[in-house]
């Protein structure tokens, strides 16, 4: 079964996003960067971060202000 977020994240590839992830030991962590695939994001330091849809608490596209 295809996860419901997959199509939404495919449409955001190349866009800047922020994603809040559930931490296994409790709490959350935020990742911010450009989506490179539906499950990978490259942060400002150039590090590729992988995540799963099951970890996501919330997410949004970061829109640049003019």
N, CA, C and O atoms as a GROMACS GRO file, in nm:
protein
  264
    1UNK      N    1   0.084  -0.119   0.000
    1UNK     CA    2   0.000   0.000   0.000
    1UNK      C    3   0.088   0.125   0.000
    1UNK      O    4   0.186   0.132   0.075
    2UNK      N    5   0.055   0.222  -0.081
    2UNK     CA    6   0.130   0.347  -0.088
    2UNK      C    7   0.084   0.437   0.026
    2UNK      O    8  -0.036   0.456   0.048
    3UNK      N    9   0.182   0.491   0.097
    3UNK     CA   10   0.150   0.581   0.208
    3UNK      C   11   0.086   0.709   0.154
    3UNK      O   12   0.124   0.756   0.046
    4UNK      N   13  -0.010   0.766   0.226
    4UNK     CA   14  -0.081   0.885   0.182
    4UNK      C   15   0.008   1.006   0.160
    4UNK      O   16  -0.027   1.093   0.080
    5UNK      N   17   0.121   1.014   0.229
    5UNK     CA   18   0.210   1.129   0.213
    5UNK      C   19   0.301   1.119   0.092
    5UNK      O   20   0.358   1.219   0.049
    6UNK      N   21   0.315   1.000   0.037
    6UNK     CA   22   0.412   0.982  -0.072
    6UNK      C   23   0.386   1.076  -0.189
    6UNK      O   24   0.479   1.141  -0.237
    7UNK      N   25   0.263   1.084  -0.236
    7UNK     CA   26   0.232   1.170  -0.351
    7UNK      C   27   0.254   1.317  -0.316
    7UNK      O   28   0.304   1.393  -0.398
    8UNK      N   29   0.218   1.356  -0.195
    8UNK     CA   30   0.238   1.495  -0.153
    8UNK      C   31   0.387   1.530  -0.147
    8UNK      O   32   0.427   1.638  -0.188
    9UNK      N   33   0.467   1.438  -0.096
    9UNK     CA   34   0.610   1.464  -0.084
    9UNK      C   35   0.678   1.459  -0.221
    9UNK      O   36   0.773   1.533  -0.244
   10UNK      N   37   0.631   1.374  -0.311
   10UNK     CA   38   0.686   1.371  -0.447
   10UNK      C   39   0.668   1.507  -0.514
   10UNK      O   40   0.756   1.553  -0.586
   11UNK      N   41   0.553   1.570  -0.489
   11UNK     CA   42   0.525   1.701  -0.549
   11UNK      C   43   0.613   1.811  -0.489
   11UNK      O   44   0.629   1.917  -0.550
   12UNK      N   45   0.671   1.787  -0.372
   12UNK     CA   46   0.754   1.886  -0.304
   12UNK      C   47   0.904   1.868  -0.328
   12UNK      O   48   0.984   1.945  -0.275
   13UNK      N   49   0.943   1.769  -0.407
   13UNK     CA   50   1.086   1.748  -0.433
   13UNK      C   51   1.146   1.876  -0.492
   13UNK      O   52   1.093   1.933  -0.588
   14UNK      N   53   1.258   1.919  -0.433
   14UNK     CA   54   1.324   2.042  -0.474
   14UNK      C   55   1.280   2.164  -0.394
   14UNK      O   56   1.343   2.269  -0.402
   15UNK      N   57   1.174   2.149  -0.316
   15UNK     CA   58   1.124   2.259  -0.233
   15UNK      C   59   1.185   2.251  -0.094
   15UNK      O   60   1.229   2.145  -0.049
   16UNK      N   61   1.185   2.367  -0.026
   16UNK     CA   62   1.234   2.373   0.112
   16UNK      C   63   1.120   2.339   0.206
   16UNK      O   64   1.011   2.395   0.195
   17UNK      N   65   1.145   2.247   0.298
   17UNK     CA   66   1.043   2.202   0.392
   17UNK      C   67   1.099   2.194   0.534
   17UNK      O   68   1.220   2.187   0.553
   18UNK      N   69   1.010   2.196   0.630
   18UNK     CA   70   1.046   2.166   0.768
   18UNK      C   71   0.960   2.049   0.811
   18UNK      O   72   0.839   2.045   0.784
   19UNK      N   73   1.022   1.953   0.878
   19UNK     CA   74   0.952   1.832   0.920
   19UNK      C   75   0.983   1.807   1.067
   19UNK      O   76   1.100   1.805   1.107
   20UNK      N   77   0.880   1.788   1.147
   20UNK     CA   78   0.898   1.753   1.288
   20UNK      C   79   0.881   1.602   1.301
   20UNK      O   80   0.777   1.546   1.266
   21UNK      N   81   0.985   1.537   1.353
   21UNK     CA   82   0.987   1.391   1.366
   21UNK      C   83   0.974   1.349   1.512
   21UNK      O   84   1.029   1.413   1.601
   22UNK      N   85   0.901   1.241   1.535
   22UNK     CA   86   0.894   1.178   1.667
   22UNK      C   87   1.028   1.111   1.695
   22UNK      O   88   1.080   1.040   1.609
   23UNK      N   89   1.085   1.133   1.812
   23UNK     CA   90   1.206   1.064   1.855
   23UNK      C   91   1.168   0.932   1.921
   23UNK      O   92   1.070   0.928   1.995
   24UNK      N   93   1.242   0.824   1.897
   24UNK     CA   94   1.209   0.693   1.955
   24UNK      C   95   1.203   0.696   2.108
   24UNK      O   96   1.120   0.628   2.169
   25UNK      N   97   1.292   0.775   2.170
   25UNK     CA   98   1.295   0.778   2.316
   25UNK      C   99   1.201   0.883   2.375
   25UNK      O  100   1.200   0.906   2.496
   26UNK      N  101   1.121   0.946   2.290
   26UNK     CA  102   1.026   1.047   2.332
   26UNK      C  103   1.068   1.184   2.283
   26UNK      O  104   1.186   1.207   2.260
   27UNK      N  105   0.975   1.273   2.268
   27UNK     CA  106   1.005   1.407   2.221
   27UNK      C  107   1.007   1.414   2.070
   27UNK      O  108   0.965   1.322   2.000
   28UNK      N  109   1.058   1.528   2.022
   28UNK     CA  110   1.059   1.555   1.879
   28UNK      C  111   1.193   1.615   1.838
   28UNK      O  112   1.271   1.661   1.921
   29UNK      N  113   1.219   1.613   1.706
   29UNK     CA  114   1.331   1.687   1.649
   29UNK      C  115   1.284   1.742   1.515
   29UNK      O  116   1.203   1.680   1.446
   30UNK      N  117   1.336   1.857   1.480
   30UNK     CA  118   1.299   1.922   1.355
   30UNK      C  119   1.413   1.909   1.255
   30UNK      O  120   1.530   1.924   1.290
   31UNK      N  121   1.377   1.883   1.131
   31UNK     CA  122   1.474   1.885   1.022
   31UNK      C  123   1.422   1.986   0.919
   31UNK      O  124   1.303   1.992   0.891
   32UNK      N  125   1.515   2.064   0.864
   32UNK     CA  126   1.480   2.167   0.766
   32UNK      C  127   1.578   2.157   0.651
   32UNK      O  128   1.698   2.142   0.671
   33UNK      N  129   1.526   2.164   0.531
   33UNK     CA  130   1.612   2.160   0.414
   33UNK      C  131   1.532   2.138   0.288
   33UNK      O  132   1.410   2.155   0.286
   34UNK      N  133   1.602   2.100   0.182
   34UNK     CA  134   1.539   2.078   0.053
   34UNK      C  135   1.513   1.930   0.032
   34UNK      O  136   1.602   1.847   0.048
   35UNK      N  137   1.389   1.899  -0.002
   35UNK     CA  138   1.350   1.760  -0.024
   35UNK      C  139   1.417   1.708  -0.150
   35UNK      O  140   1.402   1.767  -0.257
   36UNK      N  141   1.491   1.599  -0.137
   36UNK     CA  142   1.560   1.539  -0.253
   36UNK      C  143   1.486   1.418  -0.307
   36UNK      O  144   1.500   1.384  -0.425
   37UNK      N  145   1.408   1.353  -0.222
   37UNK     CA  146   1.323   1.241  -0.261
   37UNK      C  147   1.207   1.241  -0.163
   37UNK      O  148   1.207   1.320  -0.068
   38UNK      N  149   1.109   1.156  -0.182
   38UNK     CA  150   0.997   1.154  -0.087
   38UNK      C  151   1.038   1.118   0.056
   38UNK      O  152   0.961   1.140   0.150
   39UNK      N  153   1.158   1.063   0.076
   39UNK     CA  154   1.201   1.025   0.212
   39UNK      C  155   1.342   1.073   0.247
   39UNK      O  156   1.403   1.021   0.340
   40UNK      N  157   1.394   1.172   0.174
   40UNK     CA  158   1.525   1.229   0.207
   40UNK      C  159   1.522   1.381   0.192
   40UNK      O  160   1.454   1.436   0.106
   41UNK      N  161   1.598   1.445   0.280
   41UNK     CA  162   1.606   1.590   0.283
   41UNK      C  163   1.753   1.627   0.299
   41UNK      O  164   1.825   1.563   0.375
   42UNK      N  165   1.798   1.731   0.227
   42UNK     CA  166   1.936   1.778   0.242
   42UNK      C  167   1.932   1.908   0.322
   42UNK      O  168   1.869   2.006   0.282
   43UNK      N  169   2.001   1.907   0.438
   43UNK     CA  170   1.998   2.025   0.525
   43UNK      C  171   2.099   2.129   0.480
   43UNK      O  172   2.170   2.109   0.382
   44UNK      N  173   2.106   2.240   0.552
   44UNK     CA  174   2.193   2.352   0.512
   44UNK      C  175   2.341   2.319   0.518
   44UNK      O  176   2.422   2.390   0.459
   45UNK      N  177   2.377   2.212   0.589
   45UNK     CA  178   2.517   2.169   0.598
   45UNK      C  179   2.553   2.068   0.488
   45UNK      O  180   2.666   2.020   0.482
   46UNK      N  181   2.455   2.038   0.402
   46UNK     CA  182   2.478   1.943   0.294
   46UNK      C  183   2.458   1.798   0.333
   46UNK      O  184   2.480   1.708   0.252
   47UNK      N  185   2.415   1.774   0.458
   47UNK     CA  186   2.394   1.637   0.505
   47UNK      C  187   2.260   1.585   0.456
   47UNK      O  188   2.158   1.654   0.467
   48UNK      N  189   2.260   1.464   0.402
   48UNK     CA  190   2.137   1.398   0.357
   48UNK      C  191   2.074   1.326   0.476
   48UNK      O  192   2.138   1.241   0.539
   49UNK      N  193   1.950   1.359   0.506
   49UNK     CA  194   1.880   1.301   0.620
   49UNK      C  195   1.765   1.217   0.568
   49UNK      O  196   1.681   1.265   0.491
   50UNK      N  197   1.761   1.092   0.610
   50UNK     CA  198   1.652   1.002   0.572
   50UNK      C  199   1.549   1.000   0.684
   50UNK      O  200   1.583   1.013   0.802
   51UNK      N  201   1.424   0.983   0.646
   51UNK     CA  202   1.316   0.974   0.744
   51UNK      C  203   1.210   0.880   0.689
   51UNK      O  204   1.208   0.849   0.570
   52UNK      N  205   1.121   0.836   0.775
   52UNK     CA  206   1.008   0.754   0.730
   52UNK      C  207   0.880   0.831   0.760
   52UNK      O  208   0.877   0.915   0.849
   53UNK      N  209   0.777   0.803   0.685
   53UNK     CA  210   0.650   0.871   0.705
   53UNK      C  211   0.594   0.845   0.845
   53UNK      O  212   0.525   0.931   0.900
   54UNK      N  213   0.622   0.730   0.901
   54UNK     CA  214   0.572   0.695   1.034
   54UNK      C  215   0.632   0.782   1.143
   54UNK      O  216   0.574   0.793   1.251
   55UNK      N  217   0.747   0.844   1.119
   55UNK     CA  218   0.813   0.931   1.217
   55UNK      C  219   0.755   1.072   1.218
   55UNK      O  220   0.775   1.146   1.315
   56UNK      N  221   0.683   1.111   1.114
   56UNK     CA  222   0.642   1.250   1.097
   56UNK      C  223   0.527   1.286   1.191
   56UNK      O  224   0.423   1.220   1.194
   57UNK      N  225   0.550   1.393   1.269
   57UNK     CA  226   0.444   1.448   1.354
   57UNK      C  227   0.370   1.557   1.276
   57UNK      O  228   0.247   1.563   1.278
   58UNK      N  229   0.447   1.643   1.208
   58UNK     CA  230   0.390   1.746   1.121
   58UNK      C  231   0.496   1.795   1.025
   58UNK      O  232   0.615   1.771   1.044
   59UNK      N  233   0.453   1.864   0.921
   59UNK     CA  234   0.545   1.914   0.819
   59UNK      C  235   0.480   2.030   0.747
   59UNK      O  236   0.358   2.045   0.749
   60UNK      N  237   0.563   2.112   0.682
   60UNK     CA  238   0.511   2.219   0.597
   60UNK      C  239   0.620   2.264   0.500
   60UNK      O  240   0.740   2.249   0.525
   61UNK      N  241   0.576   2.319   0.391
   61UNK     CA  242   0.668   2.379   0.295
   61UNK      C  243   0.709   2.516   0.350
   61UNK      O  244   0.625   2.590   0.402
   62UNK      N  245   0.837   2.549   0.338
   62UNK     CA  246   0.886   2.680   0.380
   62UNK      C  247   0.883   2.771   0.258
   62UNK      O  248   0.955   2.748   0.160
   63UNK      N  249   0.799   2.873   0.264
   63UNK     CA  250   0.783   2.965   0.153
   63UNK      C  251   0.868   3.088   0.180
   63UNK      O  252   0.857   3.151   0.286
   64UNK      N  253   0.953   3.122   0.084
   64UNK     CA  254   1.041   3.238   0.097
   64UNK      C  255   0.958   3.365   0.088
   64UNK      O  256   0.871   3.377   0.002
   65UNK      N  257   0.985   3.460   0.177
   65UNK     CA  258   0.917   3.590   0.171
   65UNK      C  259   0.991   3.680   0.074
   65UNK      O  260   1.114   3.679   0.070
   66UNK      N  261   0.918   3.756  -0.002
   66UNK     CA  262   0.979   3.850  -0.098
   66UNK      C  263   1.001   3.985  -0.036
   66UNK      O  264   1.051   4.076  -0.102
   0.00000   0.00000   0.00000
